[in-house]
């Protein structure tokens, strides 16, 4: 299957239409710690503190536009649209989006609990049945909420 976009269409500037403002606005509101909290094929996640109230901390997912196809950008827009509608204690909250020529910045709830996989391997012993059932209950409640 080939790419159906004409050369004229593919040279269009990639914009994230739902963006609240540019990165200067983001930097005016938040002090961004450049230590990477996590990374993957999508980009990197950084910790940010609200400049007016440092007790408010968020995670900022920074995604390079250059590596994204039009389909990738559409998929991200769908993901954001879904996250805007979801409100559940076991699902990360989406706050807002910022945009510039090179990057998309997704501002989200900071989850300090870490990754479940890391929790499993750090123990050096199997999780107990009550621990597993507790984690599975959280996961299934979140999944049920998404499908209700």
N, C-alpha and C positions, 0 to 999 in steps of 0.2 A: 504494500500500500504506500503510495507516494504522498508528498506534500501538495495539497491542493491550493495553496496560497500563491498568488501571482507575486513577482518580485516587488511590485509597487506596494502591495499589502504587507509583505514581510519586513519592509523597511520602516514601517510605522513605529513611532515612539511608543514603547510599552508603558502604559499608565495603569495605575490601580485606581479605578474610578471611585471606589468607596473611601479613598484616602481622606483623612481629616485635614491634614496639612503637610507641609514639608518637614524635613529633618531639623531645620533651624527651630521650628516651633517645638518639636519634641525635645531638643536639647535645652530649650529655655525652660521647659517644665520639669525635666528630670536630669539628675546627675547619673550618668551611665558609667558603671564600673566595667572596664575593658577586659576583666577576667572572664573567660568563657565558662558559662555554667554547663553547657552542653552543645554538641554539634552533630551534624549529620549531613546527608546529601542535600537537604533543603537549605542549610545555612548554619548560623550560630545563634545561641541564646545568651543574653547578657542580663545582669541584675541592674536595676535602675531604682533610684530613690527620688521621691517627689521633693523638689527644692523648697517648697513651702512647708511641708510636713514630712520629715525624714522617717517617720514611723510607717509611712505608706511606701511599700516596695512592690515593684512589678517585675515581670520577666519580659524582655523585648527580644522577639525572634526576628533576626535580620536575614532576609532572603535576597540573594543576588538575582536581579532581573536578567542579566546577561545569559545565564544558564537556563533560562526558562523559555519553553516554546509557548506559542499562543494557547495550546491545549493545557499546558501546565498552569498558565496564568488563569485560565478559565476554571480549572480545578481548584486553585487556591481561592478564587472568588466564591465558588460554591461552598468550600470549607468554611470560609469566614461567614457567609450567609447562614449556614447551619449553626455555627458557634454563637452567632448573635441571638438565635432563638432558644438556645439550650441554657437552662438554669438548674443545676443539680450540684449538691455538695461533693460528689465524686467525679465531676467533670470540670476541667480547667475552664475558667471564665475568660472570655474575650472582652477587651475594653475598647480598643480603637486601633486605627491603622494610620500610619504616616508613610510618605512616599517621596522619593527623589529620583533622579535620572538612573541611578545604578541599583538602588535597593528598595525593598518594601520592608517596613518595620511594623510588626504585629505586637501590640501591647496586650499582655495577658497576665492573669493571676500568677503570682509566684507560688509555686508548690514546693515546700521545703521538705516534704517527706521522702524525696528520692525516688528512684525507680524500683519497682517490685523485683525485677530480675536481680538488681544489685543487692537488695535485701536478702534474696534467696541465697546467692553465692557468698555473701559476706559472713553468714552464720557458720559456715563450715560444717553444718549439720542440717538434716532435713527439717523442714517446718513441721510443727505439730499439726494434728488434724484440726484443732480449734483455730490455729493461726491461718491455715489454708481456707477453712470454711469462712472465716471473717473476711479475708481478702476477696474470696469468690463472691460473697454476699454483696460487697461494695461494687464489684465489677458488674454483677448481674443486675443490681438496682440501677446502675448508670445505663446499662444496655437497655433495660426495660423502659427507662425514661425516654431514651432516644427513639424508641419504636412505638411510644404511646401517642 
